[in-house]
Amino acid sequence: MRTLLAVSLLALAAPAFAAGKFTLTSADVKPNQPLSDQQVYAGFGCTGANVSPQLSWANAPKETKSFVVTIYDPDAPTGSGWWHWVVFNIPAAATELAQGAGSGKAALPDGAVQGRTDYGAPGFGGACPPPGDKPHRYVFTVWALKVEKLDLTPDASAALVGYMTRANSLGSATFAATYARKN
């Protein structure tokens, strides 16, 4: 009888396990590995291609109504880090951002909005830490939200987008990569 009960309980729980963990992956960036020159800024003395990476996510909470994607450097010598990319109002049906979507080389999902980064404009801004500084961490995060859209304009600061994102978050998936500038 106990065995039958245990098997029945496991069968009922199976759909929860089948859903899996909310994950974020990239064909262009590997967790805990250095960024390539493709994701390095073209300016401030850096000579990268400044191309936003491909990002895809799976197993978002079923209540998700939209997504936000951010890339943030907590090691920037600003006292508050550095926002490299902020995309909000990504529709719930979306599961990826194509390579170059933040750089004008590919389309964003319909309705998605790129917010202002710490480079002062919307769109992707690649890594460009000070020369000789220790390797910086670049934190890639997709946030699942309980609202269809954040009522913000593209010139909203990344901090404001972050505040509204956290206030409406159902969960997030994240990984970090690194980059150090030699000269």
NUDREN-289137 format. One record per atom (N, C-alpha, C): x, z, y; chain. Coordinates in steps of 0.001 Angstrom, whole numbers. Atoms other than C-alpha are relative to their C-alpha. Layout:
<rs>
X:Z:Y:A
...
</rs>
This chain:
<rs>
826:0:-1188:A
0:0:0:A
879:0:1265:A
-880:-42:-1166:A
2805:893:2447:A
706:-1335:193:A
-670:1288:-103:A
4591:-2358:1651:A
-935:-1036:601:A
979:937:-540:A
1433:-4346:2346:A
-232:255:1491:A
187:-352:-1403:A
931:-2486:5618:A
1210:-450:830:A
-1210:394:-727:A
4559:-3104:6680:A
70:-1513:154:A
-8:1457:-65:A
4312:-6809:5834:A
-1058:-490:996:A
1063:378:-943:A
1026:-7061:7770:A
431:240:1444:A
-453:-305:-1353:A
2554:-5376:10819:A
1082:-979:454:A
-1030:977:-346:A
5574:-7684:10708:A
-610:-1362:287:A
662:1284:-223:A
3297:-10720:10482:A
-665:-29:1368:A
623:-69:-1322:A
1411:-9569:13565:A
1044:-45:1109:A
-1057:-40:-1003:A
4671:-9003:15438:A
782:-1302:63:A
-795:1222:57:A
6160:-12384:14446:A
-121:-874:1247:A
60:838:-1195:A
4769:-14313:17441:A
827:555:1159:A
-803:-580:-1078:A
6471:-11875:19813:A
1480:-320:-205:A
-1400:321:267:A
9800:-12453:18090:A
248:-1496:129:A
-159:1448:-52:A
9230:-16217:17902:A
166:-488:1423:A
-98:428:-1390:A
8923:-16434:21667:A
1450:11:477:A
-1403:-49:-352:A
12580:-15455:22003:A
257:630:1351:A
-455:-609:-1245:A
14559:-14081:24892:A
87:-1075:1090:A
-109:877:-1158:A
14371:-15684:28349:A
1483:-312:197:A
-1402:392:-73:A
17614:-17678:28606:A
229:-1070:1060:A
-460:1011:-944:A
19519:-19795:31112:A
1281:-592:-559:A
-1190:680:497:A
22063:-22399:30010:A
338:-1170:927:A
-429:1147:-794:A
24011:-25275:31528:A
874:-914:-848:A
-879:973:649:A
25563:-28458:30191:A
1322:-116:764:A
-1166:172:-869:A
28076:-28267:33073:A
834:1254:210:A
-676:-1273:-265:A
28992:-24574:33364:A
-137:880:-1234:A
4:-887:1163:A
29949:-22249:30531:A
162:1444:456:A
-112:-1416:-389:A
29423:-18470:30831:A
1419:534:-188:A
-1299:-670:9:A
32570:-16496:31608:A
1192:-956:-14:A
-1066:994:-74:A
34591:-19702:32032:A
135:-480:1444:A
-168:522:-1364:A
36051:-21273:35195:A
-913:-1195:277:A
747:1170:-444:A
33924:-23726:37164:A
932:-1202:37:A
-811:1214:-120:A
35116:-27326:37170:A
29:-436:1465:A
-71:529:-1360:A
36050:-29261:40308:A
-1333:-589:452:A
1324:523:-352:A
32534:-30719:40170:A
-809:1025:792:A
764:-1058:-664:A
31118:-27352:41328:A
770:688:1127:A
-791:-558:-1097:A
33762:-26716:44010:A
-409:-697:1297:A
420:484:-1312:A
32857:-27124:47689:A
960:-1060:537:A
-820:1006:-695:A
34118:-30068:49756:A
31:390:1476:A
-108:-504:-1362:A
35188:-28301:52965:A
674:1353:-9:A
-671:-1303:-123:A
36766:-25057:54255:A
1350:-3:-713:A
-1277:103:697:A
40020:-26331:52711:A
-134:-263:-1489:A
238:302:1421:A
38439:-26938:49281:A
-294:-1484:-147:A
117:1447:200:A
38423:-30452:47815:A
-756:-349:-1271:A
796:291:1188:A
35804:-30378:45067:A
-1040:-1076:257:A
1047:1027:-88:A
32933:-32775:44389:A
-1311:559:563:A
1200:-659:-535:A
30273:-30227:45492:A
-1286:-525:-633:A
1171:467:747:A
27792:-31298:42781:A
-638:1199:-691:A
704:-1111:663:A
25161:-28792:41680:A
-49:-256:-1505:A
-13:171:1456:A
25282:-28161:37924:A
-1404:-166:-577:A
1235:44:772:A
22586:-28961:35397:A
-274:1418:-477:A
420:-1315:484:A
20657:-25784:34556:A
-1302:-161:-757:A
1266:18:741:A
17951:-25293:31929:A
-319:1393:-498:A
441:-1325:430:A
15902:-22314:30847:A
-1086:-143:-1053:A
981:-10:1089:A
13685:-21386:27920:A
-549:1411:-179:A
659:-1256:378:A
11299:-18655:26788:A
-318:899:1190:A
431:-786:-1160:A
10081:-17581:30215:A
-1236:807:-369:A
1224:-768:259:A
7373:-14909:30287:A
-1224:-916:113:A
1161:904:39:A
4015:-16521:29471:A
-829:50:1283:A
771:-128:-1240:A
2528:-15285:32784:A
663:-713:1181:A
-766:640:-1071:A
5084:-17296:34806:A
-830:-1057:722:A
702:979:-833:A
3574:-19258:37709:A
961:-857:821:A
-1037:800:-677:A
6821:-20491:39324:A
1363:606:-292:A
-1373:-469:209:A
10599:-20134:39238:A
791:-60:1302:A
-1014:49:-1045:A
13460:-19444:41625:A
1348:-66:-710:A
-1361:77:520:A
17076:-20420:40894:A
954:371:1130:A
-1001:-399:-989:A
19995:-18780:42685:A
1399:-58:-607:A
-1408:-163:357:A
23775:-18934:42587:A
601:866:1095:A
-471:-1024:-929:A
25495:-15961:44194:A
1403:450:-384:A
-1367:-502:195:A
29129:-14849:44613:A
73:1424:551:A
-63:-1379:-492:A
29253:-11025:44781:A
1390:400:476:A
-1384:-337:-336:A
33043:-11128:45331:A
464:-571:1339:A
-391:573:-1295:A
33039:-13021:48641:A
333:1125:971:A
-437:-1076:-899:A
34850:-10986:51320:A
-844:83:1275:A
922:-60:-1137:A
31786:-10696:53548:A
-654:1366:153:A
728:-1262:4:A
30472:-7258:52682:A
-1389:-153:-596:A
1339:232:564:A
27282:-8894:51374:A
-23:-1150:-996:A
-40:1112:946:A
28456:-11622:48983:A
-244:-1325:691:A
199:1345:-536:A
27775:-15341:49407:A
-1012:-736:-864:A
1039:779:684:A
24674:-17385:48489:A
409:-1471:4:A
-428:1384:155:A
25670:-20818:47147:A
-1151:-972:-243:A
1152:885:236:A
22262:-22182:46129:A
-1229:860:-183:A
1284:-693:108:A
18672:-21034:46479:A
-1083:-1076:-94:A
1098:946:184:A
15790:-23109:45069:A
-1230:813:-385:A
1216:-756:308:A
12263:-21692:45152:A
-1196:-940:-105:A
1239:757:232:A
8708:-22830:44372:A
183:-1092:-1050:A
-161:912:1137:A
9884:-24555:41198:A
-1233:199:-885:A
1227:-148:791:A
6689:-25275:39200:A
247:639:-1363:A
-99:-693:1291:A
6026:-23231:36061:A
261:-950:-1161:A
-211:969:1079:A
6093:-26405:33923:A
1452:-469:-78:A
-1396:451:-5:A
9721:-27092:34895:A
845:867:-927:A
-933:-723:872:A
12461:-26130:32453:A
1452:-310:312:A
-1385:281:-359:A
15539:-27514:34182:A
118:-562:1404:A
-413:704:-1203:A
17281:-28696:37307:A
1110:-941:-442:A
-982:1005:406:A
19230:-31912:36782:A
1302:172:773:A
-1282:8:-706:A
22903:-32188:37657:A
-165:-804:1290:A
82:676:-1277:A
23121:-33105:41327:A
-1291:211:764:A
1285:-220:-684:A
19588:-31942:42218:A
177:742:1321:A
-254:-721:-1240:A
21015:-29638:44877:A
937:-738:939:A
-978:774:-764:A
23423:-32306:46127:A
-539:-1357:418:A
602:1283:-369:A
20967:-35168:46720:A
290:-1124:-963:A
-349:1028:983:A
22150:-37004:43598:A
-1031:-107:-1115:A
1096:13:967:A
19042:-36212:41502:A
-1182:699:660:A
1219:-567:-588:A
15468:-35185:42209:A
-209:1448:-447:A
494:-1331:340:A
14204:-31637:42332:A
-1408:-156:-572:A
1404:60:443:A
10913:-30880:40539:A
-937:-37:1219:A
972:85:-1094:A
7878:-31693:42726:A
-371:1385:501:A
380:-1269:-623:A
7176:-28862:45164:A
1145:975:188:A
-1140:-916:-122:A
10587:-27181:44789:A
615:-119:1393:A
-574:-65:-1336:A
12233:-26100:48041:A
1395:607:-90:A
-1335:-577:-87:A
15943:-25558:48683:A
89:830:1273:A
-147:-881:-1142:A
16546:-22586:50940:A
1388:-98:605:A
-1277:-6:-724:A
19352:-22065:53427:A
1001:894:-728:A
-1067:-779:637:A
22613:-20913:51861:A
870:610:1084:A
-918:-578:-969:A
25448:-19031:53504:A
918:-1043:636:A
-684:1078:-700:A
26973:-22402:54381:A
-808:-448:1219:A
805:261:-1189:A
24123:-22599:56937:A
-1055:-1070:-138:A
979:1075:192:A
21966:-25343:55430:A
-583:73:-1405:A
550:72:1359:A
19666:-25955:52460:A
875:-882:-889:A
-743:802:963:A
21213:-27410:49323:A
1130:794:-631:A
-1088:-628:749:A
24010:-26583:46934:A
1287:-15:816:A
-1334:-113:-570:A
27327:-25359:48312:A
912:603:-1053:A
-856:-432:1106:A
30073:-25062:45726:A
941:1139:333:A
-959:-1108:-104:A
32709:-22416:45145:A
1132:-357:950:A
-1131:195:-909:A
35409:-21998:47793:A
513:1367:455:A
-513:-1315:-398:A
36957:-18523:47708:A
1287:-140:813:A
-1249:69:-766:A
39892:-17678:49972:A
1192:-299:-915:A
-1171:299:823:A
43240:-19036:48732:A
730:1280:-401:A
-750:-1133:507:A
45138:-16575:46560:A
-840:1214:-354:A
884:-1115:345:A
42112:-14274:46150:A
-177:51:-1516:A
282:-131:1437:A
41284:-12940:42695:A
-1138:-947:-380:A
1128:849:396:A
38871:-15063:40634:A
-1324:633:426:A
1335:-451:-387:A
35355:-14793:42046:A
-979:-289:-1127:A
1081:213:965:A
32252:-14464:39878:A
-1131:-745:698:A
1139:771:-495:A
29441:-16971:40376:A
-1151:276:-952:A
1122:-474:815:A
26156:-15528:39125:A
-1149:-997:122:A
1087:971:88:A
23601:-18140:38057:A
-1214:734:-558:A
1192:-722:444:A
20052:-16757:37755:A
-1235:-866:180:A
1345:560:-138:A
16599:-18162:37077:A
-960:1181:-62:A
991:-1067:-110:A
13731:-15875:38058:A
-1367:-568:-327:A
1390:357:274:A
10213:-16145:36601:A
-876:837:923:A
836:-702:-968:A
7592:-15267:39206:A
-1468:31:-404:A
1434:-162:269:A
3992:-14069:39036:A
-859:-708:1035:A
726:750:-1031:A
3020:-16226:42051:A
366:-1479:-93:A
-250:1436:65:A
2696:-20014:42306:A
1022:-464:1011:A
-995:380:-995:A
4807:-20153:45440:A
311:1166:911:A
-391:-939:-1044:A
6695:-18087:47933:A
-327:-671:1328:A
415:563:-1275:A
5248:-18606:51393:A
1149:117:1002:A
-1209:-13:-820:A
8627:-19330:52997:A
351:-1419:408:A
-462:1315:-438:A
10143:-22198:54945:A
1424:-237:-505:A
-1364:287:460:A
13385:-23973:53960:A
1086:697:817:A
-1027:-673:-792:A
15196:-22206:56812:A
-7:1518:-204:A
-23:-1431:330:A
14394:-18774:55347:A
1381:365:-534:A
-1312:-423:489:A
17560:-16813:54689:A
-48:241:-1503:A
-79:-276:1435:A
18734:-16411:51121:A
-379:1445:-293:A
372:-1407:192:A
18303:-12647:51544:A
-1516:164:-12:A
1459:-79:-19:A
14620:-13128:52433:A
-589:-604:-1273:A
459:596:1262:A
14110:-15455:49465:A
242:991:-1143:A
-307:-986:1032:A
15833:-12838:47285:A
-958:1172:24:A
952:-1115:-127:A
13584:-10081:48616:A
-1360:-380:-578:A
1313:449:486:A
10399:-12075:47950:A
44:-298:-1498:A
-158:279:1430:A
11720:-13143:44550:A
-91:1285:-799:A
16:-1273:739:A
12375:-9595:43398:A
-1364:678:79:A
1324:-611:-149:A
8997:-8451:44739:A
-1037:-651:-924:A
959:738:829:A
7259:-11065:42547:A
536:-361:-1381:A
-676:358:1245:A
9571:-11183:39519:A
-694:550:-1244:A
437:-404:1344:A
8360:-11096:35929:A
1205:212:-910:A
-1220:-100:793:A
11920:-11315:34619:A
999:-1052:446:A
-1038:954:-367:A
15162:-13217:34905:A
941:-230:-1167:A
-1055:325:950:A
17872:-14886:32871:A
1213:-378:826:A
-1187:184:-841:A
21446:-15023:34086:A
1259:-175:-832:A
-1355:14:536:A
25065:-15822:33328:A
945:-153:1184:A
-986:123:-1069:A
28265:-15804:35366:A
1165:-880:-465:A
-1213:776:210:A
31212:-18176:35648:A
995:437:1075:A
-1028:-437:-944:A
34454:-17790:37607:A
660:-1185:688:A
-831:1024:-654:A
36642:-19683:40035:A
987:703:904:A
-1041:-483:-900:A
39923:-18956:41820:A
667:-1214:617:A
-649:1084:-739:A
41439:-21194:44463:A
1501:281:41:A
-1452:-194:56:A
45170:-21693:44104:A
645:-31:1384:A
-545:46:-1349:A
45993:-22718:47697:A
-1040:-423:992:A
</rs>
